[in-house]
């Protein structure tokens, strides 16, 4: 119980009880080397008896930190980002930081509102994966220019000299096309994401390069786009199904796209892993429990990306003058 009932105990009250100065109490509570061990132990004992709790606002003001970071992701429920969140929490906890989460749901206005909330709460830094519908990047630049460091991972904006961690999508794509070709597939399609998304462009370029490397001709009809909704995914599969010469192998944008297009293929009477074969990005953890999973998945290591991004953010928080870091993890085909 505090000396003043329901009011929080202050350093002055501890000092009065011990008949020492408030500055001595403050130093003892912070293990300052100028204060002897006996005095430090006495101060901490009385502080515990009086249920003393540090004034966090005063600490934040003095250190110019809130010991919080903001994390903004397209979706908190996706398994891809769940593993990322776990790593971010671990890195932050090791540094005694609290994490404030936000999800944009790929809504650009919602994304900006969350960033403004982070700024008003004076977070010490932001980790972010940009939503697929984000085109106006002015607010991101304003936030960083205000002194709040940002580190991007997975889906990163096309801004020069930023801190970012991403996956090299080409490595996994090459391995996927090689695997298809090794099994005799020549008609290979790509169900890609939204055309304006940088990750979609990278997938397309990697796909074309891998086809060329394997001596396969490019047919533009074998590349279709989806807006990543269930309806868009099913429509993309319908376009491929309607072709006179249907593809026998498909690389799809991510696992959720693959779930929808596999269902659409089954509804059309196609036998999975016989009439048509799939490889998708992201490596959905529940594939192993399904009767007919894709032939393979391209692992992008979201946990590794997020852990490295968090480490870079804390380096930037502690040393704002550090040069931007740009880290790339190689994706890998898992079969």
Backbone bond lengths (Angstrom), bond angles and torsions (degrees), N, CA, C in turn:
res aa  C-N    CA-C-N  psi(-1)  N-CA   C-N-CA  omega(-1)  CA-C   N-CA-C  phi
1 X - - - 1.474 - - 1.523 109.25 -
2 X 1.335 117.65 138.70 1.457 120.77 179.23 1.513 110.13 -77.74
3 X 1.315 116.94 164.38 1.460 122.29 -179.45 1.520 110.32 -63.35
4 X 1.372 117.12 -32.76 1.455 120.12 -175.08 1.530 111.34 -104.39
5 X 1.315 117.85 34.49 1.455 120.48 176.76 1.511 111.40 70.45
6 X 1.336 115.96 -115.08 1.457 120.82 -176.37 1.526 112.73 -80.66
7 X 1.328 117.94 -13.25 1.457 119.93 -179.32 1.524 110.00 -76.13
8 X 1.324 116.80 143.83 1.471 118.65 -179.81 1.518 112.16 -66.16
9 X 1.315 114.23 144.00 1.466 120.71 178.24 1.517 109.58 -69.18
10 X 1.343 116.20 141.04 1.466 120.93 179.05 1.522 110.46 -109.36
11 X 1.320 114.63 164.91 1.469 120.73 176.31 1.531 110.74 -60.96
12 X 1.328 116.15 -35.24 1.468 119.73 -179.68 1.531 111.24 -62.90
13 X 1.323 116.78 -36.88 1.473 119.98 179.91 1.522 111.19 -68.29
14 X 1.323 116.38 -38.57 1.471 120.32 176.45 1.527 109.39 -64.58
15 X 1.328 115.79 -43.04 1.469 120.66 -179.92 1.522 111.17 -62.17
16 X 1.335 116.13 -41.44 1.461 120.60 -179.57 1.519 110.76 -64.44
17 X 1.331 117.08 -41.55 1.460 120.99 -178.80 1.527 111.09 -65.27
18 X 1.347 116.85 -35.95 1.467 121.48 -177.58 1.520 112.49 -93.33
19 X 1.360 116.46 -6.41 1.466 122.18 -178.83 1.538 110.88 59.28
20 X 1.322 115.01 45.77 1.466 121.27 174.26 1.528 107.56 -132.27
21 X 1.329 117.00 172.77 1.458 120.23 -176.60 1.529 111.18 -78.40
22 X 1.335 116.93 151.43 1.464 120.46 176.29 1.531 112.89 -58.61
23 X 1.327 116.92 -34.87 1.466 119.96 179.98 1.528 110.70 -65.18
24 X 1.351 116.46 -35.37 1.468 119.64 177.24 1.523 110.67 -66.50
25 X 1.332 115.95 -40.83 1.468 120.31 177.48 1.525 110.13 -60.95
26 X 1.323 115.09 -46.12 1.462 119.48 -178.90 1.524 111.44 -59.84
27 X 1.316 116.44 -45.00 1.471 119.69 179.99 1.523 111.00 -65.74
28 X 1.334 116.71 -39.68 1.464 119.93 -179.60 1.528 110.90 -63.93
29 X 1.313 116.07 -42.28 1.471 119.59 -179.95 1.522 111.95 -64.21
30 X 1.328 115.89 -25.14 1.465 120.23 179.53 1.529 112.59 -102.49
31 X 1.361 116.01 15.50 1.474 122.03 176.56 1.523 112.81 55.13
32 X 1.326 115.66 41.95 1.466 119.48 178.94 1.532 109.39 -68.61
33 X 1.323 117.87 135.36 1.470 120.67 -176.36 1.537 114.53 -64.54
34 X 1.330 117.31 -16.39 1.475 119.45 -179.59 1.528 111.71 -77.16
35 X 1.318 117.30 -11.33 1.461 121.24 -178.91 1.529 109.35 -102.93
36 X 1.332 115.60 130.62 1.463 120.49 -177.57 1.514 112.72 -65.06
37 X 1.315 116.11 159.44 1.462 122.21 -176.77 1.531 111.43 -62.29
38 X 1.340 117.63 -42.24 1.465 121.05 -178.30 1.527 110.67 -62.09
39 X 1.339 116.30 -46.25 1.466 120.26 179.76 1.525 110.84 -63.43
40 X 1.317 115.80 -42.30 1.470 120.25 179.30 1.520 110.88 -59.78
41 X 1.326 116.54 -44.28 1.457 120.55 -179.33 1.532 111.04 -65.87
42 X 1.340 117.41 -40.32 1.466 121.18 178.86 1.529 110.45 -63.05
43 X 1.337 116.09 -44.69 1.467 120.83 -179.30 1.529 110.31 -61.95
44 X 1.321 116.77 -46.06 1.468 119.93 -177.94 1.525 111.39 -67.19
45 X 1.318 117.08 -32.99 1.465 120.79 178.93 1.529 110.23 -66.28
46 X 1.330 116.43 -46.80 1.470 120.23 179.30 1.534 109.86 -66.11
47 X 1.331 116.92 -39.68 1.464 120.56 179.26 1.525 110.63 -60.11
48 X 1.328 115.97 -38.52 1.466 120.32 179.06 1.527 110.51 -69.79
49 X 1.344 116.53 -40.13 1.463 120.72 179.79 1.527 111.28 -63.18
50 X 1.336 116.01 -34.98 1.461 120.95 -177.23 1.527 112.37 -93.13
51 X 1.353 116.56 7.08 1.472 121.59 -179.20 1.526 112.00 55.03
52 X 1.311 114.91 42.49 1.467 119.75 179.79 1.520 110.45 -69.10
53 X 1.331 116.38 135.11 1.454 122.68 173.91 1.513 108.90 -126.62
54 X 1.332 117.48 132.79 1.468 120.37 -178.94 1.522 111.69 -59.71
55 X 1.303 116.58 146.69 1.458 122.92 175.19 1.529 108.11 -78.71
56 X 1.343 115.67 98.70 1.460 119.44 -175.17 1.523 112.47 -62.96
57 X 1.320 117.22 -35.35 1.458 119.75 179.91 1.521 110.64 -60.90
58 X 1.346 115.64 -42.92 1.462 119.64 179.19 1.519 111.09 -65.92
59 X 1.341 116.49 -39.03 1.457 120.84 178.87 1.522 110.31 -64.10
60 X 1.338 116.07 -45.14 1.459 120.33 179.67 1.526 110.53 -61.02
61 X 1.329 115.92 -43.53 1.461 120.13 -178.97 1.527 110.97 -62.97
62 X 1.317 115.55 -42.09 1.459 120.02 -178.37 1.524 111.79 -67.54
63 X 1.320 117.04 -42.16 1.459 120.97 -176.60 1.527 112.75 -90.87
64 X 1.320 117.27 -5.05 1.462 122.78 -178.86 1.527 111.70 58.53
65 X 1.328 115.70 34.50 1.455 121.79 177.92 1.518 109.42 -140.50
66 X 1.333 115.68 150.95 1.461 120.67 174.89 1.528 111.28 -105.10
67 X 1.329 116.73 -8.03 1.469 123.23 -178.95 1.535 110.88 56.77
68 X 1.323 114.72 37.99 1.459 121.62 172.34 1.524 108.79 -132.62
69 X 1.319 116.06 149.03 1.460 120.63 170.54 1.526 108.30 -126.85
70 X 1.312 116.56 152.35 1.450 121.31 176.08 1.518 110.34 -100.90
71 X 1.313 116.80 139.21 1.468 122.26 177.44 1.521 107.66 -123.98
72 X 1.323 116.43 119.47 1.457 121.81 -177.48 1.524 109.48 -119.24
73 X 1.338 115.45 118.34 1.459 121.80 -176.53 1.528 109.86 -127.76
74 X 1.329 117.93 156.88 1.470 119.67 176.65 1.522 112.74 -61.33
75 X 1.344 117.22 -38.46 1.467 120.46 -179.18 1.519 109.82 -153.01
76 X 1.329 115.53 131.15 1.462 119.82 179.09 1.529 111.86 -84.67
77 X 1.319 117.02 -13.21 1.461 120.04 -175.31 1.526 113.43 -91.78
78 X 1.322 117.83 -17.56 1.463 119.89 -178.79 1.527 110.65 -67.06
79 X 1.326 117.74 134.84 1.471 120.47 177.33 1.521 112.95 -54.64
80 X 1.339 116.46 -35.05 1.470 120.46 178.98 1.525 110.27 -56.30
81 X 1.339 115.89 -47.52 1.457 119.45 -177.29 1.523 112.22 -82.80
82 X 1.320 118.18 -20.40 1.466 120.13 177.14 1.523 111.20 -61.94
83 X 1.330 115.94 -43.19 1.467 118.92 178.25 1.518 110.75 -68.00
84 X 1.327 116.46 -32.24 1.468 119.93 176.72 1.522 110.68 -65.83
85 X 1.341 116.12 -43.67 1.461 120.97 -179.33 1.527 110.89 -60.66
86 X 1.311 116.83 -41.88 1.472 120.31 -179.37 1.524 111.16 -59.44
87 X 1.324 116.74 -44.39 1.467 120.11 -179.78 1.518 111.39 -67.12
88 X 1.334 116.97 -39.84 1.467 120.51 178.52 1.523 110.32 -62.47
89 X 1.325 116.31 -43.63 1.473 120.58 178.63 1.522 110.86 -61.31
90 X 1.324 117.41 -41.61 1.470 120.62 -179.71 1.519 111.56 -63.30
91 X 1.332 116.16 -47.51 1.466 120.18 -179.70 1.525 110.35 -63.14
92 X 1.328 117.00 -41.64 1.465 121.06 -178.69 1.520 111.60 -68.00
93 X 1.322 116.29 -42.11 1.464 120.56 179.74 1.522 111.28 -61.70
94 X 1.322 116.82 -38.72 1.473 120.17 178.37 1.523 111.68 -60.83
95 X 1.312 116.50 -24.71 1.467 121.71 -178.45 1.522 112.23 -105.20
96 X 1.347 116.09 12.51 1.469 123.13 178.14 1.530 111.81 61.83
97 X 1.310 116.20 36.45 1.462 121.43 178.88 1.521 110.82 -106.93
98 X 1.328 115.59 150.12 1.454 123.15 174.48 1.525 109.22 -101.48
99 X 1.325 115.97 142.10 1.464 121.37 -178.35 1.530 109.87 -107.38
100 X 1.320 116.08 128.90 1.468 122.58 173.33 1.521 107.35 -104.43
101 X 1.333 116.27 121.39 1.465 121.36 -175.95 1.529 111.76 -98.45
102 X 1.308 114.75 148.57 1.461 121.20 172.44 1.510 109.34 -148.75
103 X 1.330 117.18 146.66 1.460 120.33 176.54 1.527 109.35 -124.00
104 X 1.316 115.59 132.53 1.459 120.55 -176.60 1.522 112.35 -83.93
105 X 1.336 116.95 -23.60 1.470 122.09 -173.47 1.526 110.55 54.42
106 X 1.333 115.15 31.37 1.461 123.15 179.49 1.524 112.27 60.46
107 X 1.330 116.66 24.38 1.465 122.79 176.90 1.532 107.34 -101.31
108 X 1.327 117.27 113.77 1.463 121.24 -174.02 1.525 112.36 -62.27
109 X 1.349 117.60 -39.36 1.466 120.48 179.71 1.524 110.88 -68.01
110 X 1.306 116.33 -41.56 1.467 120.38 177.63 1.531 109.60 -62.89
111 X 1.313 116.38 -41.81 1.459 121.77 178.83 1.531 110.79 -57.20
112 X 1.335 116.33 -45.58 1.462 120.27 -179.34 1.516 111.55 -66.67
113 X 1.340 117.27 -38.42 1.475 120.37 178.53 1.529 111.15 -62.48
114 X 1.324 115.87 -41.10 1.467 119.37 179.78 1.524 110.34 -65.05
115 X 1.319 116.48 -41.50 1.463 119.77 178.39 1.529 111.09 -62.83
116 X 1.324 116.20 -38.36 1.468 119.44 177.67 1.529 110.35 -65.62
117 X 1.330 116.46 -37.07 1.461 120.40 177.09 1.528 110.52 -64.75
118 X 1.326 116.67 -43.05 1.465 120.31 175.87 1.525 110.11 -56.20
119 X 1.315 115.67 -44.87 1.472 120.28 -177.96 1.523 110.88 -64.37
120 X 1.353 117.33 -43.19 1.461 120.21 -179.37 1.523 111.98 -66.14
121 X 1.343 116.64 -28.11 1.460 120.76 176.25 1.526 111.98 -84.87
122 X 1.311 115.77 0.45 1.466 122.42 176.74 1.527 112.68 55.82
123 X 1.317 115.78 45.18 1.463 118.34 175.12 1.523 108.66 -59.79
124 X 1.316 115.79 151.69 1.469 120.00 -178.01 1.526 112.51 -79.32
125 X 1.321 116.95 -14.99 1.455 120.30 179.14 1.518 109.97 -175.73
126 X 1.330 115.68 168.04 1.469 121.39 -177.02 1.523 110.19 -132.98
127 X 1.328 115.33 134.84 1.463 122.77 168.97 1.515 106.83 -107.68
128 X 1.334 116.74 136.38 1.458 117.66 -171.58 1.512 112.83 -150.92
129 X 1.335 115.31 139.46 1.457 123.29 167.11 1.520 105.90 -115.68
130 X 1.314 117.07 120.14 1.461 122.07 -170.51 1.526 111.30 -72.66
131 X 1.321 116.47 140.06 1.462 122.06 178.28 1.518 112.06 -69.72
132 X 1.312 115.99 156.31 1.468 120.39 -174.17 1.527 112.75 -69.41
133 X 1.340 117.93 -19.79 1.463 120.41 -178.22 1.525 112.94 -100.19
134 X 1.325 117.17 8.49 1.465 120.76 -178.79 1.523 110.62 -80.97
135 X 1.325 115.90 119.70 1.464 120.83 177.64 1.526 111.81 -121.67
136 X 1.341 116.78 -30.38 1.467 121.03 179.25 1.531 108.97 -90.66
137 X 1.324 116.11 112.22 1.461 120.76 -175.18 1.529 112.48 -105.10
138 X 1.335 117.15 11.14 1.463 120.22 -176.14 1.523 112.04 -61.74
139 X 1.336 117.24 -41.20 1.467 119.42 -176.49 1.514 111.28 -65.84
140 X 1.338 117.19 -33.96 1.463 120.30 178.00 1.521 110.01 -61.76
141 X 1.332 115.81 -43.19 1.459 119.90 179.83 1.520 111.01 -67.19
142 X 1.350 116.91 -38.39 1.464 120.00 178.37 1.518 111.02 -63.68
143 X 1.333 116.06 -40.39 1.465 120.50 -179.32 1.515 110.64 -62.56
144 X 1.325 116.84 -46.26 1.460 120.00 -179.28 1.532 111.03 -69.25
145 X 1.316 116.67 -36.24 1.468 119.85 178.69 1.527 112.09 -67.03
146 X 1.346 116.68 -22.02 1.462 120.64 178.73 1.531 111.62 -79.13
147 X 1.329 116.66 -5.00 1.457 119.87 178.01 1.504 114.28 106.63
148 X 1.321 117.53 3.63 1.464 121.18 177.75 1.523 108.99 -97.37
149 X 1.325 118.47 108.47 1.465 119.75 -178.03 1.520 112.10 -68.51
150 X 1.336 115.99 144.58 1.461 122.05 177.57 1.523 108.38 -125.71
151 X 1.325 115.51 136.92 1.461 120.94 172.09 1.524 106.93 -122.72
152 X 1.310 116.13 125.58 1.462 121.95 -179.66 1.522 109.52 -97.49
153 X 1.342 115.22 147.07 1.462 118.40 173.27 1.521 109.80 -145.24
154 X 1.316 115.03 158.77 1.474 124.88 -176.78 1.517 110.69 63.84
155 X 1.322 118.68 -88.65 1.464 120.79 178.96 1.526 107.94 -94.63
156 X 1.323 116.26 106.72 1.468 120.95 -172.14 1.526 109.96 -113.60
157 X 1.338 117.46 147.60 1.469 120.19 -179.70 1.522 111.53 -79.44
158 X 1.302 114.59 160.60 1.463 120.85 179.42 1.524 108.93 -88.97
159 X 1.330 115.23 73.36 1.464 122.46 178.74 1.524 107.69 -124.25
160 X 1.326 118.43 131.67 1.467 119.34 -179.83 1.533 112.51 -70.90
161 X 1.300 115.50 151.98 1.465 123.10 172.84 1.527 112.98 58.53
162 X 1.343 116.56 45.22 1.457 120.21 175.32 1.523 109.28 -111.54
163 X 1.317 115.69 160.80 1.460 120.80 172.42 1.524 108.13 -83.71
164 X 1.319 117.29 123.39 1.457 118.86 -178.10 1.523 111.21 -151.51
165 X 1.321 113.55 150.96 1.465 122.32 175.52 1.520 106.46 -131.61
166 X 1.304 117.07 127.33 1.457 119.79 -176.90 1.520 110.98 -146.04
167 X 1.312 114.48 173.83 1.456 120.80 178.75 1.516 109.32 -104.46
168 X 1.325 116.01 137.82 1.460 121.38 173.97 1.529 107.44 -78.58
169 X 1.314 115.86 101.01 1.464 120.41 -174.52 1.524 112.65 -70.78
170 X 1.328 116.70 -20.60 1.469 120.34 -175.61 1.523 112.18 -67.03
171 X 1.328 117.50 -36.81 1.466 120.47 -177.46 1.527 110.86 -59.44
172 X 1.328 116.39 -50.73 1.454 120.34 179.81 1.518 112.54 -66.12
173 X 1.340 117.05 -36.41 1.461 120.26 178.38 1.521 110.85 -63.22
174 X 1.324 117.10 -44.36 1.470 120.55 177.57 1.525 110.98 -57.57
175 X 1.333 115.91 -44.47 1.459 119.94 -179.14 1.532 111.04 -66.37
176 X 1.338 116.75 -34.76 1.465 120.75 179.36 1.524 111.08 -66.76
177 X 1.329 116.43 -47.61 1.470 120.02 -179.76 1.525 110.08 -65.61
178 X 1.325 116.81 -39.95 1.474 120.00 176.31 1.530 110.66 -58.33
179 X 1.337 116.37 -41.89 1.468 120.53 -178.65 1.529 110.78 -66.20
180 X 1.320 116.36 -41.14 1.464 119.43 177.69 1.534 110.88 -63.42
181 X 1.325 116.16 -47.98 1.465 120.81 -177.97 1.526 110.60 -61.71
182 X 1.329 116.50 -40.06 1.466 120.55 -179.65 1.523 111.41 -62.45
183 X 1.328 116.97 -23.07 1.467 121.30 179.90 1.534 111.78 -99.83
184 X 1.346 115.93 12.71 1.454 120.74 172.63 1.511 116.53 90.95
185 X 1.322 118.19 7.37 1.469 120.26 -179.66 1.530 110.47 -81.56
186 X 1.332 116.23 132.97 1.465 121.46 177.00 1.528 111.49 -119.79
187 X 1.324 116.65 -26.10 1.469 121.49 178.16 1.526 107.84 -99.62
188 X 1.314 114.42 94.64 1.465 121.37 -174.83 1.522 108.94 -116.31
189 X 1.325 116.36 132.22 1.462 121.51 -177.90 1.528 110.99 -114.46
190 X 1.318 114.41 164.26 1.471 121.91 175.32 1.517 108.68 -127.06
191 X 1.328 116.63 120.32 1.466 120.95 169.22 1.519 106.18 -96.18
192 X 1.318 114.98 104.59 1.458 121.61 -171.26 1.527 111.20 -100.01
193 X 1.324 115.94 170.11 1.453 121.70 178.16 1.519 111.76 -84.01
194 X 1.343 117.28 -165.87 1.464 121.35 179.62 1.527 111.49 -56.54
195 X 1.329 116.44 139.85 1.461 120.46 -173.76 1.521 113.65 -61.34
196 X 1.331 117.75 -33.16 1.469 120.89 -176.04 1.525 112.96 -81.75
197 X 1.318 117.34 -8.03 1.462 120.92 -178.64 1.526 109.76 -76.80
198 X 1.341 118.23 126.61 1.470 119.54 179.63 1.519 113.49 -54.62
199 X 1.345 117.53 -37.17 1.461 120.60 179.40 1.527 111.47 -63.97
200 X 1.338 117.00 -31.55 1.464 120.22 177.37 1.513 110.90 -68.87
201 X 1.302 115.70 -42.04 1.463 119.90 178.63 1.522 110.58 -62.98
202 X 1.337 115.97 -40.42 1.467 119.22 179.81 1.530 110.48 -66.27
203 X 1.313 117.56 -40.74 1.461 120.53 177.73 1.532 110.81 -61.99
204 X 1.329 116.38 -44.31 1.460 120.33 -178.86 1.534 110.82 -62.26
205 X 1.321 116.49 -48.20 1.469 119.79 -179.67 1.525 111.24 -62.20
206 X 1.330 115.94 -39.43 1.471 119.86 178.86 1.524 110.73 -66.53
207 X 1.325 116.35 -38.91 1.468 122.30 179.00 1.528 110.55 -62.01
208 X 1.326 115.98 -48.50 1.474 120.35 -178.88 1.517 111.22 -63.95
209 X 1.315 115.71 -40.29 1.463 119.93 179.36 1.523 111.51 -65.01
210 X 1.333 116.19 -40.94 1.465 120.21 -179.64 1.525 111.29 -67.78
211 X 1.344 117.12 -37.86 1.461 120.05 176.02 1.530 110.24 -61.04
212 X 1.323 115.46 -47.86 1.471 120.32 -178.42 1.515 110.83 -60.94
213 X 1.327 116.21 -41.93 1.461 120.16 -178.71 1.520 111.44 -63.46
214 X 1.343 116.54 -28.14 1.458 120.99 179.37 1.534 112.53 -94.61
215 X 1.337 116.22 6.57 1.464 120.03 177.07 1.514 113.98 73.87
216 X 1.343 117.93 23.67 1.460 121.57 -179.79 1.530 110.46 -98.75
217 X 1.324 116.41 142.22 1.458 121.14 178.56 1.525 110.29 -75.85
218 X 1.321 115.12 148.71 1.458 121.17 178.28 1.523 110.00 -94.39
219 X 1.319 116.30 130.30 1.455 122.38 174.96 1.523 107.25 -124.07
220 X 1.329 116.34 115.60 1.467 120.00 -174.00 1.532 112.88 -59.48
221 X 1.346 117.52 -23.18 1.473 120.02 179.41 1.523 111.59 -67.31
222 X 1.326 117.36 -18.00 1.457 120.87 -178.46 1.534 113.11 -88.69
223 X 1.321 116.72 4.86 1.469 120.60 172.46 1.523 107.66 -116.34
224 X 1.335 116.68 115.44 1.465 121.66 178.71 1.527 108.71 -124.94
225 X 1.325 115.11 151.62 1.469 120.38 -177.45 1.521 111.38 -111.67
226 X 1.325 114.87 152.32 1.451 121.74 174.68 1.521 109.10 -132.34
227 X 1.341 115.76 151.87 1.471 119.65 175.33 1.524 111.29 -85.87
228 X 1.329 116.54 7.63 1.469 125.52 176.82 1.527 113.37 77.54
229 X 1.332 118.09 4.39 1.456 119.80 171.28 1.532 108.12 -82.57
230 X 1.327 116.29 162.36 1.461 119.75 177.96 1.531 111.16 -58.21
231 X 1.331 115.97 -42.86 1.462 120.43 179.41 1.528 111.18 -63.43
232 X 1.329 115.81 -42.05 1.463 119.86 179.40 1.516 112.36 -66.40
233 X 1.331 115.43 -37.59 1.468 119.96 178.83 1.524 111.08 -66.07
234 X 1.333 115.81 -44.65 1.462 119.78 179.98 1.528 111.07 -65.73
235 X 1.345 116.57 -37.54 1.465 120.51 178.49 1.527 111.06 -64.64
236 X 1.330 116.30 -36.98 1.468 120.26 178.47 1.523 110.51 -63.99
237 X 1.334 116.15 -42.09 1.460 119.91 178.38 1.524 111.03 -65.88
238 X 1.321 117.67 -36.68 1.459 121.71 178.96 1.531 111.27 -63.08
239 X 1.333 116.32 -36.91 1.469 119.98 178.14 1.525 110.42 -62.53
240 X 1.310 116.24 -42.23 1.473 119.51 179.56 1.527 110.51 -69.59
241 X 1.313 116.39 -38.39 1.463 120.09 -178.77 1.533 111.11 -65.20
242 X 1.343 115.50 -32.00 1.463 120.25 -176.45 1.530 113.22 -78.09
243 X 1.310 118.40 -8.87 1.460 120.56 -178.38 1.530 110.56 -68.01
244 X 1.338 117.30 144.05 1.470 120.52 177.36 1.530 112.19 -56.35
245 X 1.325 115.36 -41.34 1.469 120.61 175.54 1.529 107.74 -114.28
246 X 1.314 115.80 95.82 1.462 120.04 -176.34 1.529 110.73 -70.17
247 X 1.331 116.10 146.27 1.465 118.72 175.42 1.526 110.74 -68.24
248 X 1.311 116.15 149.65 1.467 120.82 175.97 1.524 111.45 -100.87
249 X 1.337 116.32 -8.38 1.462 120.97 -179.17 1.528 108.88 -143.12
250 X 1.316 115.71 141.55 1.467 120.76 -176.31 1.529 109.92 -137.68
251 X 1.333 115.77 133.08 1.464 121.52 166.95 1.522 106.29 -99.41
252 X 1.332 117.74 127.33 1.467 119.74 -178.23 1.527 111.19 -115.15
253 X 1.323 113.91 156.92 1.463 122.53 -169.07 1.526 113.22 -57.73
254 X 1.333 116.62 -45.38 1.465 119.88 176.38 1.529 109.46 -157.92
255 X 1.303 116.58 179.18 1.464 120.78 -173.76 1.526 113.23 -66.51
256 X 1.336 117.79 -33.60 1.457 119.28 -179.96 1.524 111.31 -71.17
257 X 1.320 116.43 -34.65 1.463 119.90 171.55 1.525 109.25 -62.45
258 X 1.323 115.93 -43.36 1.460 120.77 -178.10 1.522 111.98 -62.29
259 X 1.312 118.01 -40.27 1.467 120.83 177.93 1.525 110.82 -57.85
260 X 1.335 115.38 -43.88 1.461 119.34 -178.93 1.526 111.90 -69.78
261 X 1.329 117.70 -43.69 1.466 119.09 -175.54 1.530 111.55 -73.78
262 X 1.324 116.18 -29.66 1.463 117.99 174.60 1.534 110.63 -65.83
263 X 1.319 115.87 -39.99 1.454 120.07 177.24 1.528 110.58 -63.65
264 X 1.347 115.70 -42.71 1.464 120.04 178.88 1.523 110.98 -63.11
265 X 1.337 116.58 -38.42 1.469 120.37 178.69 1.525 110.66 -64.84
266 X 1.333 116.32 -42.92 1.474 119.95 178.68 1.522 110.92 -62.60
267 X 1.340 115.63 -40.60 1.464 119.69 -179.99 1.531 112.05 -63.29
268 X 1.320 115.76 -23.73 1.460 120.90 177.64 1.532 112.00 -89.58
269 X 1.307 115.78 2.69 1.457 119.82 177.05 1.509 115.06 88.39
270 X 1.330 117.16 7.55 1.457 120.22 179.18 1.532 109.58 -79.74
271 X 1.308 116.39 140.86 1.460 121.90 178.49 1.531 108.28 -93.44
272 X 1.334 115.22 119.54 1.467 119.92 -178.78 1.524 110.98 -64.95
273 X 1.313 114.65 141.27 1.464 122.63 -179.44 1.539 112.55 62.93
274 X 1.333 114.23 19.28 1.470 119.99 172.77 1.529 109.02 -136.15
275 X 1.352 115.84 -64.11 1.467 120.02 176.59 1.524 111.14 -78.84
276 X 1.304 116.27 -33.23 1.458 121.05 -178.20 1.524 109.68 -147.01
277 X 1.331 115.57 142.41 1.464 121.79 -176.68 1.539 109.07 -123.49
278 X 1.326 115.93 143.77 1.464 120.34 -177.83 1.530 111.13 -123.63
279 X 1.326 114.11 144.40 1.469 122.21 164.99 1.521 105.76 -131.46
280 X 1.325 116.70 131.95 1.467 118.94 -177.47 1.524 110.96 -127.60
281 X 1.307 113.97 158.27 1.462 120.27 173.58 1.527 109.97 -79.05
282 X 1.315 115.84 147.58 1.473 126.64 165.79 1.527 115.98 108.95
283 X 1.329 120.63 -28.46 1.466 121.54 175.29 1.530 112.52 64.07
284 X 1.324 115.56 65.89 1.467 124.06 178.82 1.528 110.63 -57.67
285 X 1.340 119.41 124.44 1.476 121.96 -174.46 1.529 114.55 -59.99
286 X 1.338 117.51 -26.04 1.463 119.90 -175.09 1.522 113.91 -88.58
287 X 1.338 117.64 -0.19 1.470 118.64 178.90 1.532 111.30 -56.96
288 X 1.329 116.19 -36.47 1.461 119.08 -174.76 1.527 112.89 -66.07
289 X 1.315 117.13 -14.74 1.460 119.69 179.60 1.536 112.39 -96.07
290 X 1.335 117.28 -0.89 1.453 121.04 -176.29 1.527 111.16 -97.00
291 X 1.318 114.53 149.31 1.464 120.30 -175.78 1.528 112.25 -68.02
292 X 1.332 117.01 -40.97 1.463 121.47 180.00 1.526 110.24 -126.86
293 X 1.319 118.17 75.68 1.459 120.43 178.75 1.527 110.50 -74.24
294 X 1.316 117.93 171.09 1.465 119.42 174.95 1.532 110.90 -59.73
295 X 1.314 115.97 161.76 1.456 120.46 178.58 1.534 111.31 -61.99
296 X 1.331 115.09 -30.62 1.460 119.58 178.96 1.515 110.50 -168.60
297 X 1.315 115.87 171.13 1.468 122.44 178.50 1.520 109.47 -134.92
298 X 1.314 115.51 148.44 1.465 121.20 178.30 1.528 107.90 -99.40
299 X 1.313 116.07 108.54 1.467 122.23 -177.75 1.524 109.69 -77.67
300 X 1.350 115.86 129.01 1.466 121.71 179.58 1.532 112.55 -108.85
301 X 1.313 117.03 3.08 1.467 123.30 175.02 1.529 113.06 52.31
302 X 1.343 117.75 59.56 1.462 120.17 -179.19 1.525 113.59 -60.92
303 X 1.338 116.78 -35.24 1.462 119.10 178.71 1.517 111.85 -63.88
304 X 1.326 116.60 -43.27 1.464 120.77 178.44 1.526 110.89 -65.08
305 X 1.341 115.41 -41.08 1.464 119.27 178.33 1.528 110.91 -60.42
306 X 1.333 115.33 -48.70 1.460 120.13 -176.11 1.527 111.98 -66.02
307 X 1.328 116.45 -40.53 1.471 119.71 179.25 1.523 110.67 -61.30
308 X 1.323 116.39 -46.16 1.465 119.71 -179.84 1.521 111.08 -65.77
309 X 1.336 116.88 -39.95 1.460 120.61 178.89 1.527 110.76 -62.00
310 X 1.335 117.01 -41.35 1.466 121.01 178.93 1.525 110.70 -65.02
311 X 1.315 116.59 -41.74 1.469 120.05 178.79 1.525 110.79 -62.14
312 X 1.324 116.28 -41.60 1.467 119.97 178.04 1.524 110.48 -63.90
313 X 1.347 116.47 -41.07 1.465 119.85 -179.53 1.524 111.20 -60.18
314 X 1.328 117.51 -44.98 1.461 119.49 -179.14 1.527 111.59 -68.46
315 X 1.313 116.79 -32.67 1.471 119.46 173.38 1.523 110.04 -62.20
316 X 1.333 115.39 -41.09 1.465 120.59 -179.17 1.525 111.32 -69.78
317 X 1.330 117.01 -37.20 1.467 120.79 178.12 1.525 110.20 -62.27
318 X 1.321 116.47 -41.86 1.461 121.02 -177.35 1.516 113.04 -82.19
319 X 1.320 116.71 -20.12 1.472 120.54 179.71 1.524 108.85 -143.83
320 X 1.337 117.25 83.49 1.466 121.17 -174.97 1.526 114.33 -59.69
321 X 1.323 117.58 -20.49 1.462 120.40 -176.08 1.528 113.61 -85.62
322 X 1.340 117.14 1.27 1.457 119.29 179.39 1.526 110.82 -62.12
323 X 1.321 115.80 141.67 1.466 120.36 177.43 1.523 109.94 -67.59
324 X 1.328 118.22 149.48 1.468 121.03 179.34 1.524 111.80 -58.23
325 X 1.325 114.64 142.90 1.464 120.50 177.86 1.529 108.95 -113.69
326 X 1.317 115.22 138.45 1.464 121.04 178.96 1.524 108.27 -130.91
327 X 1.335 114.70 107.65 1.460 122.21 -173.23 1.534 109.72 -110.58
328 X 1.322 115.88 137.61 1.463 120.68 -179.90 1.531 109.08 -125.67
329 X 1.345 115.52 124.67 1.463 121.43 173.07 1.527 108.63 -97.86
330 X 1.294 117.47 138.05 1.463 120.77 178.09 1.527 110.09 -78.83
331 X 1.338 115.32 131.00 1.461 119.21 175.29 1.546 108.61 -75.46
332 X 1.346 115.88 163.46 1.465 118.54 -175.84 1.530 110.26 -148.34
333 X 1.320 116.49 137.64 1.454 120.71 178.05 1.516 110.35 -76.23
334 X 1.333 115.55 128.39 1.462 122.62 176.69 1.527 107.80 -111.98
335 X 1.337 116.99 126.09 1.457 120.52 -179.28 1.525 110.10 -129.37
